[in-house]
Amino acid sequence: MVIEAHATARVRLRRKNQVTVPDALLSQIGASTGDTFLVSVQDGAIRMERVLPSYAGALAGVYPPNWAEQLREDRTRWRE
């Protein structure tokens, strides 16, 4: 993915404080509908930073409740 160093676009603040970010800018950072952004003010400018999804807990419930303990026991037996 090639990202221009200073890609800019003129946008207008709409009712309810909404701004439409042009597709050309969003595609440069790989953003798509439903993505989450962290919005902050830095040096008098508004900065939007895409928050990458967290996969922590994605496999919760896949393994039985004591799987980690069982794995440790198996590894101990393999070493014997």
N, C-alpha and C positions, 0 to 999 in steps of 0.2 A: 504494500500500500504506500503510495507516495502522498506525503502531506506537505502542502505549501507552507513556507515559513510564516507568512503573515496573511493568511486568507481572511478577507473581510467582506462584509455585506452590509448594506443599509437596510434596517428593518424599522417598523413602526410599533410603538407600544399601543395596544388596543385596549378596549374596555376590559375590565377585570384583570388588568395587568398582564395581558397575554401578548407574547411575541412569537412570530412564526420564523423559525430558523430555516434558511434555505437548504434544500436537499443537497446542493453542491457542498456545503460546509459539513453537514451531518455525515454524508458518505465518506468524507475524508477521514473521519475518526471511527468509521464503522458503526455508527449509531443507527438504531431503527426504532420503529414505533414500540412504545412500552418501556424503553430504556429509562433508567433513573439517572438524574444528574444532581451533583452537589453544586449549589449556587452560592457564591460568596462575593464580597466586595474587596478588591485589592487595589490600593493606590488610586482610588476614585473610579475604578472600572468594575463592571460586573463580569465575573468569571463563571463559566459553566464547565464543570468537569464531569465526564461520564463516569458513573460508578459501575464497575464490573460486577457481574453477578457472583454471589457467594454460593458455593456448592457444599458448604459445611452442613452436615446433617442430611444430605441428599440420600444417603444410604441407610438412614435410621429405619429400623424395623426389618431390614433385609436379613441380618444375622440374628441367631437366637440370643437371648439376654446374656448368657455367660460365655459367649464365643471367645472373647479375649482370654479369659481364664483357661478355657479348654485348649486354645492354641498354645499358650505358654506350657501347659502340661504336656502336650504332644511334642513340642520342641525339646523339652527336657528329656522325654523318653527317647527321642531320636538321637540325642547326644550320648546316651548310655551305651 
